[in-house]
Amino acid sequence: IDRVDWSEASPKSKRSRFVLTPSMTKNLRRLSQAVAAGPWPVLLEGPTSAGKTTMVEYLAARCGHRCVRINNHEHTDVQEYTGSYASDSNGRLCFQEGILVQALRNGHWVILDELNLAPSEVLEALNRLLDDNRELYLAEINEVVKPHPNFRLFATQNPSGAYGGRKPLSRAFRNRFVEIHVGDIPEKEMITILELRCHCPPSHAKLLVNVMSA
């Protein structure tokens, strides 16, 4: 995958996909430092629409890596991560690998969105991948999958106390991550984002942000 700078306007739309505001630049620097420090998983926690997922996607594009997302909810099945048996085009039953296993083999970056919404069995399945062994065991085919050198794992979540349905992750589980806390985007920067990302007139952008705040 070629390295892409989303902050540059594309020839077709003339719009940038990512606006590098001062606060986002600061957060990106912290995220880059965490990635450069080692192969440790990174957990980004903060309010909704703070740019947590987009930051990782932007950094992956800049570094030339493919980035995939897994959206968690209370009914997420662990088979979405690992895979399951299903019939192929010839009607034969075979094991079809899940998103996480494919990313491990191919060296993609994975974002586990809304991690603290995932059921406990999903979190338990991740334990072996998050510890020092850094491997994933597939019981269905009795195989241990080792990650590709380029593989990186990221997770995002909203604070458990302020958002309904989010359960607090155990301290032992959170200790497996490098944690980065992301705050709300300042209103002044929200206006700038609307102007540059959506080509919204400054007066309209300011009005929209005032309505949102109210």
PEGISUL-V802320 format. One record per residue. RES is the residue in one small letter. BURIAL is I if it has 16 or more other C-alpha atoms within 10 Angstrom, else O. D_CENTER is the distance of its C-alpha to the mean C-alpha in Angstrom with 1 decimal. Layout:
BEGIN
RES&BURIAL&D_CENTER ; RES&BURIAL&D_CENTER
END
This chain:
BEGIN
i&O&18.2 ; d&O&19.7 ; r&O&18.3 ; v&O&17.7 ; d&I&17.9 ; w&I&16.5 ; s&O&18.6 ; e&O&21.6 ; a&I&23.1 ; s&O&23.3 ; p&O&26.9 ; k&O&26.7 ; s&O&25.2 ; k&O&26.1 ; r&I&23.0 ; s&I&20.1 ; r&I&16.6 ; f&I&15.4 ; v&I&18.0 ; l&I&18.3 ; t&I&19.8 ; p&O&21.2 ; s&O&18.7 ; m&I&15.7 ; t&O&17.5 ; k&O&18.0 ; n&I&14.4 ; l&I&13.5 ; r&O&16.5 ; r&O&15.3 ; l&I&11.9 ; s&O&14.1 ; q&O&16.5 ; a&I&14.2 ; v&I&13.2 ; a&O&16.9 ; a&O&18.2 ; g&O&17.5 ; p&O&15.4 ; w&I&14.1 ; p&I&10.8 ; v&I&9.2 ; l&I&8.7 ; l&I&8.4 ; e&I&10.9 ; g&I&12.6 ; p&I&14.2 ; t&O&13.0 ; s&O&12.8 ; a&I&12.6 ; g&I&10.1 ; k&I&7.2 ; t&I&4.6 ; t&O&7.6 ; m&I&8.4 ; v&I&6.0 ; e&I&7.3 ; y&I&10.6 ; l&I&10.9 ; a&I&10.3 ; a&I&12.9 ; r&I&15.2 ; c&O&15.2 ; g&O&15.9 ; h&I&13.2 ; r&I&12.0 ; c&I&8.3 ; v&O&7.7 ; r&I&5.9 ; i&I&7.8 ; n&O&8.8 ; n&I&10.9 ; h&I&14.3 ; e&O&17.6 ; h&O&18.7 ; t&I&16.0 ; d&O&18.0 ; v&I&17.3 ; q&O&18.8 ; e&I&15.8 ; y&I&14.2 ; t&I&17.4 ; g&I&19.7 ; s&I&23.1 ; y&O&26.6 ; a&O&27.5 ; s&O&30.3 ; d&O&30.0 ; s&O&31.9 ; n&O&35.1 ; g&O&34.8 ; r&O&34.2 ; l&O&32.0 ; c&O&29.3 ; f&O&26.0 ; q&I&23.0 ; e&I&19.9 ; g&O&16.6 ; i&I&13.2 ; l&I&12.4 ; v&I&16.0 ; q&I&16.0 ; a&I&13.1 ; l&I&15.0 ; r&O&18.1 ; n&O&17.1 ; g&I&15.0 ; h&I&11.8 ; w&I&8.4 ; v&I&6.2 ; i&I&2.8 ; l&I&5.2 ; d&I&5.4 ; e&I&8.8 ; l&I&9.5 ; n&I&13.0 ; l&I&13.9 ; a&I&14.0 ; p&I&17.6 ; s&O&19.1 ; e&O&19.7 ; v&I&16.1 ; l&I&15.6 ; e&O&18.9 ; a&I&18.0 ; l&I&15.2 ; n&I&17.8 ; r&O&19.4 ; l&I&16.4 ; l&I&15.5 ; d&O&19.1 ; d&O&21.2 ; n&O&22.0 ; r&O&18.5 ; e&I&19.5 ; l&I&19.0 ; y&I&22.2 ; l&I&22.9 ; a&O&25.9 ; e&O&26.7 ; i&O&27.7 ; n&O&28.3 ; e&O&26.1 ; v&O&24.0 ; v&I&21.2 ; k&I&20.6 ; p&I&17.5 ; h&O&18.1 ; p&O&18.5 ; n&O&15.6 ; f&I&13.1 ; r&I&10.3 ; l&I&8.0 ; f&I&5.2 ; a&I&5.2 ; t&I&5.8 ; q&I&9.3 ; n&I&12.5 ; p&I&15.6 ; s&I&17.5 ; g&O&20.9 ; a&O&20.3 ; y&O&18.5 ; g&O&20.3 ; g&O&19.2 ; r&I&16.8 ; k&I&18.4 ; p&O&18.4 ; l&O&17.0 ; s&O&19.9 ; r&O&20.5 ; a&O&20.9 ; f&O&17.4 ; r&O&15.8 ; n&O&18.0 ; r&I&16.2 ; f&I&13.3 ; v&I&13.7 ; e&I&13.1 ; i&I&12.6 ; h&I&13.9 ; v&I&13.3 ; g&I&16.3 ; d&O&17.3 ; i&I&17.9 ; p&O&21.7 ; e&O&23.9 ; k&O&25.5 ; e&I&22.2 ; m&I&21.4 ; i&I&24.7 ; t&I&24.1 ; i&I&20.8 ; l&I&22.8 ; e&I&25.6 ; l&I&23.7 ; r&I&21.0 ; c&O&23.3 ; h&O&26.7 ; c&I&27.8 ; p&O&31.1 ; p&O&30.9 ; s&O&33.1 ; h&O&31.0 ; a&I&27.7 ; k&I&29.3 ; l&O&30.7 ; l&I&27.4 ; v&I&25.8 ; n&O&29.0 ; v&O&28.8 ; m&O&25.2 ; s&O&26.3 ; a&O&29.4
END
